[in-house]
Amino acid sequence: MVHGAVRQVELVEEWPDGGAPDEPRDAAPRRGARRWRRWWPVPVLVVGLALGAQATLDARARHHDAYLAGLPGTLAPLPERLAVRWEVPTTEQPVVAAGFEVGGAFVGARRMADGSFDALALDTGTGQVRWATPLQAPSDARASTVSPTCVGTRASSSTGAASATRSATDVVAAGEALLCLVPASPEASRLVTVDARDGSVLAAVDVPRADVLAADRGTTYLATRTANGTCVVRAVVGNTTRWATAARCGQGAELVAAGGQVAAGTSDGGWTSVLASDGSVLAGMDGTTATTAVGDLLVTSTSVGGKVRSQVFAAGRAPVAVAGTVMVPRVDDGSAAGVVVTADRESRGYDAATGRLLWRVPLALSGGYLVRDGRIVSSSSQDLVVEIDARSGKVHHRAAVQRDALAMTPMTDGPRFFTIVLGAPSDPARLIGIDAAAGQGVTQVGTPVGLLSLRQVGRHLVGSDAQGVVSVLG
């Protein structure tokens, strides 16, 4: 037998995980640990995705709050405690009460002690007069038996891009004009268009004598009462009278315009006529209790046998009849388009195009509501805030009202809802804030001592005390 040379061989113990040979045997990982090492990134990824999704939702909520903040009817941001910013002089209270706000100023008209009549703008923060434009001299006021009247315009959906030089028609369509009807003689009036931004007179047109006016989509409507219970209604664009129609209007001459249509009549139980965009008479009804504009819809309500019925008029289609008084949204984000809400002893949602009943709930809602994220937000005899799905009618009670208290129509600044709560006549009004997104967060906003009433005017809150002093709050 041949024996070869003996070689020295070093034995190396190899661990399954490639660990060092001098590690103790019991340090070897178990099978579950090896599996965990392979899968540990998964929960981290899930948490990351969840955080990212929440961040996206939060960003969307902030974006939607910012969108709401720019809508008509939304409150300016409120502090945790309200204070009096300025007291409104008696002569300027009609300007504030009108609630027409442009560029951080209340814009309207006032009658001075000498009989003169001015258009003016009051800074919402200080009450200082930004500009004043004379409309009627004292001598003209003494010679006239009719007082001037002014209305603010609302923006048209077809408003064009901003321009440094805009015509009177452009400013009216942008919702930045004050339209004033000033008596010129027993047979004539003057229609004055004032730029609400700086007080400049953009146009002054002589028209036949008129008693009231309304504006919509760049068109000004004028109505003149006659002796036989009719009104002559005119549609004026710029310097041109587009049409003039005689229509029955009872003893009143209120004008409401929306969507290219106009209603002339009265809301004290008399007659109202609805006219189309070409001046033709669409309908007439007796017993009118209310005429309102809901976006581009014109709505009339009548009382027959103690029950209120409403008709909804939209351009290009036949009127639709619904039960109850149609409510007007204070703020509308567009998420419930085509739904009208009515109320009496109960509340209902209708398809505005067909009149089909969508839902009915046994709640008597307050006089108005908000539209947010497809929900009708209002108050009732039992709710500070109640939300109703605009399509299905599903009810979500957010916060209950205290016994013997009355909750008014909710307001919003975007992130929060606010409700004015009234108690006994001698008790001060309270302001309650509720987080718009969460189910909690009910707080009371502090108010100045001595205020008995609160109300929203434009984008601000206005209060008054027992002496009748009116104050703008903030």
C-alpha positions as CSV (number, residue, x, y, z in Angstrom):
1,M,0.0,0.0,0.0
2,V,1.4,3.3,-0.9
3,H,0.9,6.1,1.6
4,G,0.9,9.7,0.4
5,A,1.8,12.7,2.4
6,V,-0.7,13.8,5.0
7,R,-2.2,17.3,4.4
8,Q,-3.5,19.5,7.2
9,V,-7.1,20.5,6.6
10,E,-8.8,23.3,8.5
11,L,-12.4,22.6,9.3
12,V,-14.6,25.7,9.0
13,E,-18.1,25.6,10.4
14,E,-20.4,27.6,8.2
15,W,-23.6,29.0,9.7
16,P,-26.8,29.0,7.7
17,D,-27.0,32.8,7.8
18,G,-23.3,33.4,7.0
19,G,-22.6,34.5,10.6
20,A,-19.2,34.4,12.3
21,P,-18.1,30.9,13.4
22,D,-17.3,32.1,16.9
23,E,-20.9,33.1,17.6
24,P,-22.7,30.9,20.0
25,R,-25.0,28.3,18.5
26,D,-28.1,29.6,20.2
27,A,-27.7,32.9,18.3
28,A,-28.8,31.3,15.1
29,P,-32.2,32.9,14.0
30,R,-35.4,31.0,14.0
31,R,-37.4,30.4,10.8
32,G,-39.9,33.0,11.7
33,A,-37.2,35.6,12.2
34,R,-35.8,34.8,8.7
35,R,-39.3,35.3,7.3
36,W,-39.7,38.6,9.2
37,R,-36.4,39.8,7.7
38,R,-37.8,39.2,4.2
39,W,-41.2,40.9,4.9
40,W,-40.4,43.8,7.2
41,P,-40.6,46.4,4.4
42,V,-44.3,45.6,3.8
43,P,-45.9,47.2,7.0
44,V,-43.6,50.1,6.6
45,L,-44.9,50.6,3.1
46,V,-48.5,50.2,4.2
47,V,-48.0,52.9,6.9
48,G,-46.3,55.2,4.4
49,L,-49.2,54.7,1.9
50,A,-51.7,55.5,4.7
51,L,-49.8,58.6,5.7
52,G,-49.6,59.7,2.1
53,A,-53.3,59.1,1.6
54,Q,-54.2,61.1,4.7
55,A,-51.9,63.9,3.6
56,T,-53.7,63.9,0.2
57,L,-57.1,64.0,1.9
58,D,-56.0,66.8,4.2
59,A,-54.7,68.7,1.2
60,R,-58.0,68.2,-0.6
61,A,-59.9,69.4,2.4
62,R,-57.7,72.5,2.7
63,H,-58.2,73.2,-1.0
64,H,-62.0,72.8,-0.7
65,D,-62.1,75.1,2.3
66,A,-60.2,77.7,0.3
67,Y,-62.7,77.2,-2.6
68,L,-65.6,77.7,-0.2
69,A,-63.9,80.8,1.3
70,G,-64.2,82.5,-2.1
71,L,-67.9,81.7,-2.7
72,P,-70.6,84.3,-2.2
73,G,-72.2,84.1,1.2
74,T,-69.1,82.7,3.0
75,L,-68.0,84.5,6.2
76,A,-64.6,86.0,6.5
77,P,-62.4,84.0,9.0
78,L,-63.7,84.6,12.6
79,P,-61.5,84.9,15.7
80,E,-62.2,82.8,18.9
81,R,-63.8,85.9,20.4
82,L,-65.6,88.6,18.5
83,A,-65.0,92.3,19.1
84,V,-66.7,95.5,17.9
85,R,-64.7,96.8,14.9
86,W,-66.8,99.9,14.4
87,E,-70.3,101.3,15.1
88,V,-72.4,102.1,12.1
89,P,-73.9,105.6,11.9
90,T,-77.7,105.7,11.5
91,T,-77.5,107.3,8.0
92,E,-75.2,104.5,6.8
93,Q,-77.1,101.5,8.3
94,P,-79.0,100.9,5.0
95,V,-75.6,100.6,3.2
96,V,-74.5,97.8,5.6
97,A,-77.9,96.1,5.8
98,A,-78.0,95.7,2.0
99,G,-75.0,93.3,2.3
100,F,-73.5,94.2,-1.1
101,E,-69.7,93.8,-0.6
102,V,-67.0,94.5,-3.2
103,G,-63.3,94.6,-2.5
104,G,-63.6,94.7,1.2
105,A,-66.2,97.4,1.3
106,F,-69.9,97.6,1.9
107,V,-71.4,99.4,-1.1
108,G,-74.8,101.1,-1.2
109,A,-76.6,104.4,-0.9
110,R,-77.6,106.8,1.9
111,R,-80.0,109.6,2.4
112,M,-78.5,112.6,4.1
113,A,-80.3,115.0,6.5
114,D,-80.5,117.7,3.8
115,G,-82.3,115.3,1.4
116,S,-79.3,114.6,-0.8
117,F,-78.6,111.0,-1.9
118,D,-75.2,109.5,-2.3
119,A,-73.7,106.2,-3.4
120,L,-70.8,105.2,-1.2
121,A,-68.4,102.5,0.0
122,L,-67.6,101.8,3.7
123,D,-64.5,99.9,4.5
124,T,-65.6,96.7,6.2
125,G,-62.7,96.8,8.7
126,T,-62.8,100.4,9.8
127,G,-66.1,102.0,8.6
128,Q,-64.2,104.7,6.8
129,V,-65.8,106.1,3.7
130,R,-63.6,105.0,0.7
131,W,-65.6,107.0,-1.8
132,A,-68.9,108.8,-2.1
133,T,-70.7,109.7,-5.4
134,P,-73.6,112.2,-5.4
135,L,-76.7,110.9,-7.1
136,Q,-79.3,113.5,-6.2
137,A,-78.9,117.1,-4.9
138,P,-81.0,118.4,-2.0
139,S,-83.1,120.6,-4.3
140,D,-83.9,117.7,-6.6
141,A,-84.9,115.6,-3.6
142,R,-87.4,118.2,-2.4
143,A,-89.0,118.4,-5.8
144,S,-89.5,114.7,-6.1
145,T,-92.0,112.4,-4.4
146,V,-90.1,109.3,-5.2
147,S,-86.8,108.3,-3.5
148,P,-83.9,106.9,-5.5
149,T,-83.3,103.2,-5.1
150,C,-80.1,101.1,-5.6
151,V,-79.2,97.4,-6.0
152,G,-75.9,95.6,-6.2
153,T,-75.3,93.2,-9.1
154,R,-74.3,89.6,-8.9
155,A,-71.6,88.0,-11.1
156,S,-72.7,86.3,-14.3
157,S,-71.3,82.8,-15.0
158,S,-70.2,84.1,-18.4
159,T,-68.0,86.9,-17.0
160,G,-65.0,87.4,-19.2
161,A,-61.4,87.9,-18.3
162,A,-60.4,91.0,-16.3
163,S,-59.4,94.1,-18.2
164,A,-58.0,97.5,-17.2
165,T,-60.8,99.2,-19.3
166,R,-64.2,97.7,-18.8
167,S,-67.5,98.9,-20.1
168,A,-70.5,99.4,-17.8
169,T,-71.9,96.1,-19.2
170,D,-68.7,94.3,-18.2
171,V,-68.8,95.7,-14.7
172,V,-72.5,94.8,-14.2
173,A,-71.8,91.2,-15.5
174,A,-68.8,90.9,-13.1
175,G,-71.0,91.7,-10.1
176,E,-69.1,94.9,-9.3
177,A,-71.7,97.5,-10.1
178,L,-74.2,99.5,-8.1
179,L,-77.3,100.3,-10.2
180,C,-79.3,103.2,-9.0
181,L,-82.7,104.5,-10.2
182,V,-82.9,108.2,-9.7
183,P,-86.0,110.3,-10.4
184,A,-85.4,112.9,-13.1
185,S,-88.9,114.2,-13.7
186,P,-92.5,113.1,-13.1
187,E,-92.3,111.2,-16.4
188,A,-88.6,110.0,-16.5
189,S,-85.9,108.4,-14.4
190,R,-82.2,108.1,-14.7
191,L,-80.5,104.7,-14.6
192,V,-77.0,105.3,-13.2
193,T,-74.3,102.6,-13.2
194,V,-71.6,103.1,-10.5
195,D,-68.4,101.2,-10.4
196,A,-68.4,99.6,-6.9
197,R,-64.6,99.5,-6.8
198,D,-64.0,103.3,-7.1
199,G,-67.3,105.1,-7.3
200,S,-66.9,106.3,-10.8
201,V,-70.1,106.7,-12.9
202,L,-69.8,104.4,-15.8
203,A,-73.2,105.2,-17.4
204,A,-76.2,107.4,-16.9
205,V,-79.2,106.5,-19.1
206,D,-82.5,108.3,-19.3
207,V,-85.5,105.9,-19.2
208,P,-89.2,106.2,-18.7
209,R,-90.3,106.7,-15.1
210,A,-89.7,103.4,-13.1
211,D,-90.4,102.4,-9.6
212,V,-88.2,99.4,-9.0
213,L,-85.3,97.6,-10.6
214,A,-83.4,94.3,-10.6
215,A,-80.3,93.0,-12.3
216,D,-79.2,89.6,-13.6
217,R,-76.6,88.4,-16.2
218,G,-75.8,92.0,-17.3
219,T,-79.4,92.9,-17.9
220,T,-81.2,95.6,-15.8
221,Y,-85.0,95.2,-15.4
222,L,-87.2,98.1,-14.6
223,A,-90.9,98.1,-13.6
224,T,-93.4,100.9,-13.7
225,R,-96.7,100.6,-11.8
226,T,-99.9,101.7,-13.6
227,A,-103.3,102.5,-12.3
228,N,-105.0,99.3,-13.4
229,G,-103.0,96.7,-11.5
230,T,-100.4,96.1,-14.3
231,C,-96.8,96.9,-14.6
232,V,-94.7,97.8,-17.6
233,V,-91.5,95.8,-17.4
234,R,-88.4,96.8,-19.4
235,A,-85.2,94.9,-20.0
236,V,-82.2,97.3,-20.5
237,V,-78.7,96.4,-21.6
238,G,-76.3,99.3,-21.8
239,N,-78.2,102.2,-23.6
240,T,-80.6,99.9,-25.3
241,T,-84.1,98.8,-24.2
242,R,-84.4,95.2,-25.4
243,W,-88.1,94.8,-24.8
244,A,-91.0,96.3,-22.8
245,T,-94.0,94.2,-21.7
246,A,-97.2,95.1,-19.8
247,A,-98.0,92.4,-17.3
248,R,-100.4,92.0,-14.4
249,C,-98.6,92.6,-11.1
250,G,-101.3,93.4,-8.6
251,Q,-100.8,96.3,-6.2
252,G,-97.1,95.7,-5.9
253,A,-94.1,96.0,-8.2
254,E,-91.4,93.8,-6.7
255,L,-88.9,92.5,-9.3
256,V,-86.8,89.3,-9.0
257,A,-84.6,88.2,-11.8
258,A,-82.7,84.9,-12.4
259,G,-81.5,82.9,-15.3
260,G,-82.7,85.4,-17.9
261,Q,-86.2,85.4,-16.5
262,V,-87.9,88.0,-14.3
263,A,-90.9,88.0,-12.0
264,A,-93.0,91.1,-11.4
265,G,-95.6,91.3,-8.6
266,T,-96.0,91.1,-4.9
267,S,-95.3,88.7,-2.0
268,D,-98.2,89.7,0.2
269,G,-100.7,87.4,-1.4
270,G,-101.3,89.3,-4.6
271,W,-100.6,88.6,-8.3
272,T,-97.2,87.8,-9.9
273,S,-96.3,87.5,-13.6
274,V,-93.2,85.6,-14.8
275,L,-91.6,86.8,-18.0
276,A,-89.2,85.0,-20.3
277,S,-85.9,86.4,-21.7
278,D,-87.7,87.7,-24.7
279,G,-90.4,89.5,-22.7
280,S,-93.2,87.1,-23.3
281,V,-95.4,86.2,-20.3
282,L,-94.6,82.6,-19.1
283,A,-97.1,82.4,-16.3
284,G,-99.3,84.3,-13.8
285,M,-100.4,83.3,-10.4
286,D,-102.5,84.7,-7.5
287,G,-101.8,84.4,-3.8
288,T,-98.1,84.8,-4.1
289,T,-96.3,84.5,-0.8
290,A,-92.6,84.6,-2.0
291,T,-90.6,85.1,-5.1
292,T,-86.9,84.1,-4.9
293,A,-83.8,83.4,-7.0
294,V,-82.0,80.1,-6.4
295,G,-78.9,80.3,-8.6
296,D,-80.3,80.5,-12.2
297,L,-83.7,79.2,-11.1
298,L,-86.6,81.6,-10.5
299,V,-89.1,80.3,-7.9
300,T,-92.6,81.6,-7.0
301,S,-94.5,80.3,-4.0
302,T,-98.3,80.6,-3.5
303,S,-100.7,79.7,-0.7
304,V,-103.9,77.8,-1.6
305,G,-106.1,76.5,1.1
306,G,-103.4,76.9,3.7
307,K,-100.9,74.8,1.8
308,V,-97.9,76.3,0.0
309,R,-97.0,75.2,-3.5
310,S,-94.0,76.5,-5.5
311,Q,-93.2,76.7,-9.2
312,V,-89.6,76.4,-10.4
313,F,-88.8,78.2,-13.6
314,A,-85.6,77.5,-15.6
315,A,-84.8,78.9,-19.0
316,G,-85.7,76.6,-21.9
317,R,-88.0,74.2,-20.1
318,A,-91.6,74.1,-18.6
319,P,-92.1,75.2,-15.0
320,V,-92.0,72.4,-12.4
321,A,-94.4,72.3,-9.4
322,V,-93.2,71.2,-5.9
323,A,-94.8,71.2,-2.5
324,G,-93.7,73.7,0.2
325,T,-91.7,76.9,0.2
326,V,-88.4,76.6,-1.7
327,M,-85.4,77.4,0.5
328,V,-82.5,79.5,-0.7
329,P,-78.9,78.3,-0.1
330,R,-76.6,80.7,1.7
331,V,-73.5,79.1,0.3
332,D,-73.5,76.6,-2.6
333,D,-70.3,74.7,-3.6
334,G,-72.2,73.2,-6.7
335,S,-72.1,69.6,-5.4
336,A,-75.9,69.3,-5.3
337,A,-76.7,70.8,-8.7
338,G,-80.3,70.3,-9.9
339,V,-81.7,69.7,-6.4
340,V,-84.2,72.2,-4.8
341,V,-85.1,71.9,-1.2
342,T,-88.5,72.8,0.2
343,A,-89.8,73.1,3.8
344,D,-92.9,73.4,5.8
345,R,-93.7,70.9,8.6
346,E,-91.3,68.6,6.9
347,S,-88.5,69.0,4.4
348,R,-88.1,67.6,0.9
349,G,-85.6,67.4,-1.9
350,Y,-86.8,67.6,-5.6
351,D,-85.2,67.2,-9.0
352,A,-85.4,70.7,-10.3
353,A,-85.7,69.5,-13.9
354,T,-88.5,67.0,-13.5
355,G,-90.1,67.8,-10.1
356,R,-89.5,64.2,-9.0
357,L,-89.4,63.8,-5.2
358,L,-85.9,62.6,-4.2
359,W,-86.4,62.4,-0.4
360,R,-88.6,63.5,2.5
361,V,-87.5,63.9,6.1
362,P,-89.7,64.7,9.2
363,L,-87.7,67.9,10.0
364,A,-88.8,71.5,9.7
365,L,-85.5,73.1,8.6
366,S,-84.7,76.7,9.3
367,G,-85.1,79.3,6.6
368,G,-82.0,78.5,4.6
369,Y,-79.1,76.1,4.2
370,L,-75.6,75.5,3.0
371,V,-74.5,73.1,0.2
372,R,-71.2,71.3,1.0
373,D,-69.8,68.0,-0.4
374,G,-73.2,66.9,-1.7
375,R,-74.9,67.5,1.7
376,I,-77.6,70.0,2.7
377,V,-76.4,71.6,5.9
378,S,-79.1,73.4,7.9
379,S,-80.7,73.6,11.4
380,S,-84.0,72.5,12.8
381,S,-86.1,72.7,16.0
382,Q,-83.9,70.0,17.4
383,D,-80.6,70.5,15.7
384,L,-77.8,73.1,15.9
385,V,-76.6,71.6,12.7
386,V,-78.1,68.7,10.7
387,E,-76.7,67.3,7.4
388,I,-78.9,65.6,4.8
389,D,-77.5,63.8,1.7
390,A,-78.8,65.9,-1.2
391,R,-79.5,62.8,-3.3
392,S,-80.7,60.1,-0.9
393,G,-82.0,62.1,2.1
394,K,-80.0,60.2,4.6
395,V,-79.9,62.3,7.8
396,H,-76.9,62.9,10.0
397,H,-77.6,64.8,13.3
398,R,-74.4,66.8,14.1
399,A,-75.3,68.7,17.2
400,A,-78.5,69.1,19.2
401,V,-80.0,72.4,20.2
402,Q,-80.8,73.2,23.8
403,R,-84.3,73.2,25.1
404,D,-86.2,76.5,24.6
405,A,-83.6,77.7,22.1
406,L,-83.9,78.5,18.4
407,A,-81.1,77.8,16.0
408,M,-80.8,80.0,12.9
409,T,-79.6,79.2,9.4
410,P,-76.0,77.9,9.6
411,M,-73.1,80.0,8.2
412,T,-69.6,78.9,7.2
413,D,-66.1,80.3,6.9
414,G,-64.9,77.2,5.1
415,P,-63.5,74.9,7.8
416,R,-66.3,75.5,10.3
417,F,-70.1,75.9,10.5
418,F,-71.5,78.6,12.7
419,T,-75.1,78.8,14.1
420,I,-76.7,81.8,15.9
421,V,-78.8,80.5,18.8
422,L,-81.6,82.6,20.2
423,G,-83.1,82.1,23.7
424,A,-85.5,84.4,25.5
425,P,-86.1,87.9,23.9
426,S,-83.9,89.5,26.6
427,D,-81.1,87.0,26.3
428,P,-78.1,87.8,24.2
429,A,-77.7,85.7,21.0
430,R,-75.0,83.0,21.2
431,L,-72.7,82.0,18.4
432,I,-71.8,78.3,18.2
433,G,-69.0,76.9,16.0
434,I,-68.8,73.3,14.7
435,D,-65.9,71.7,12.9
436,A,-67.2,71.1,9.3
437,A,-65.2,67.9,8.7
438,A,-65.1,66.2,12.1
439,G,-67.9,64.9,14.2
440,Q,-66.7,66.8,17.3
441,G,-65.4,70.3,17.9
442,V,-68.5,72.2,19.2
443,T,-67.4,75.5,20.7
444,Q,-69.0,78.8,21.7
445,V,-67.5,81.9,20.1
446,G,-67.2,84.8,22.5
447,T,-69.3,87.9,21.7
448,P,-69.2,91.5,23.0
449,V,-71.1,92.2,26.2
450,G,-74.5,93.8,25.6
451,L,-75.3,92.5,22.1
452,L,-78.8,91.2,21.8
453,S,-78.9,90.2,18.2
454,L,-76.5,88.8,15.6
455,R,-76.8,88.4,11.8
456,Q,-74.7,87.8,8.8
457,V,-74.3,90.7,6.4
458,G,-72.2,90.1,3.4
459,R,-69.0,88.3,4.6
460,H,-69.3,89.7,8.1
461,L,-71.3,89.5,11.3
462,V,-73.3,92.5,12.5
463,G,-74.7,92.9,16.0
464,S,-77.1,95.3,17.7
465,D,-77.7,96.2,21.4
466,A,-80.8,97.2,23.4
467,Q,-80.3,100.9,22.3
468,G,-80.4,100.0,18.6
469,V,-76.6,100.6,18.1
470,V,-75.5,98.6,15.1
471,S,-71.9,97.3,15.1
472,V,-69.7,95.4,12.6
473,L,-67.9,92.6,14.4
474,G,-64.7,90.8,13.8
